[in-house]
Amino acid sequence: MMVAIDRTNCVSCGTCSETCPDLFQPNPDDSFSQIVELYRVDGDIAKGKPSEALEPCARDAVDLCPVQIISIEET
């Protein structure tokens, strides 16, 4: 699974980081959501490959995001 965040349309509500804090966190510089460093792909703060254990909460975060800016691509 690959997770991507459209950070330009993030509203900084914190739902994703509350739902799946081991994968998502607010960026300290702009408060928009980003992927936790451990799971980033090529250092990209907007793309990540979560562990299998985090996949359920990643899916929950996608479903709960009020502006639907998180997407999942099955790999």
Legacy VTK file of the C-alpha trace (Angstrom):
# vtk DataFile Version 3.0
C-alpha trace
ASCII
DATASET POLYDATA
POINTS 75 float
0.000 0.000 0.000
1.149 3.524 -0.809
-0.389 6.547 0.937
-0.312 10.049 -0.538
-1.364 13.376 0.954
-2.375 16.373 -1.153
-0.771 18.832 1.257
-1.810 21.898 -0.761
-5.465 21.242 0.105
-4.948 20.126 3.715
-6.970 22.112 6.239
-4.841 21.106 9.255
-7.772 19.575 11.115
-5.630 16.833 12.656
-8.060 14.007 11.962
-5.457 11.825 10.253
-2.862 12.235 12.990
-5.502 11.535 15.642
-6.721 8.463 13.754
-3.306 7.063 12.803
-0.586 8.895 14.762
2.134 6.377 13.896
1.760 7.272 10.199
0.560 10.895 10.070
1.773 13.980 11.915
1.386 17.729 11.540
4.340 19.458 9.932
5.912 21.792 12.524
6.525 24.513 9.930
3.119 24.777 8.251
0.848 22.502 10.369
-0.279 20.548 7.297
-0.302 16.774 7.511
2.783 14.808 6.592
3.961 11.201 6.713
6.058 10.192 9.713
9.703 9.980 8.616
10.002 6.227 9.171
7.414 5.512 6.458
8.288 8.173 3.855
9.125 7.117 0.327
12.340 8.696 -0.948
12.146 11.314 1.801
8.885 12.753 0.422
6.786 14.070 3.324
3.597 13.558 1.274
4.117 9.902 0.297
4.504 6.870 2.478
4.481 3.112 2.644
3.027 2.095 6.015
3.720 -1.194 7.715
1.044 -3.839 7.347
0.004 -3.212 10.953
-0.783 0.447 10.116
-2.837 -0.265 7.005
-6.200 -0.404 8.847
-5.724 2.976 10.534
-4.405 4.458 7.261
-7.662 3.390 5.600
-9.624 4.905 8.486
-7.738 8.185 8.051
-8.637 8.244 4.347
-12.305 7.688 5.180
-12.390 10.274 7.987
-10.495 13.115 6.274
-13.094 15.887 5.894
-11.506 17.246 2.711
-10.554 13.842 1.225
-6.925 14.737 0.489
-5.451 11.379 1.488
-5.353 8.604 -1.086
-4.255 4.976 -1.122
-2.762 3.075 -3.989
-2.529 -0.676 -3.636
0.958 -1.914 -4.528
LINES 1 76
75 0 1 2 3 4 5 6 7 8 9 10 11 12 13 14 15 16 17 18 19 20 21 22 23 24 25 26 27 28 29 30 31 32 33 34 35 36 37 38 39 40 41 42 43 44 45 46 47 48 49 50 51 52 53 54 55 56 57 58 59 60 61 62 63 64 65 66 67 68 69 70 71 72 73 74
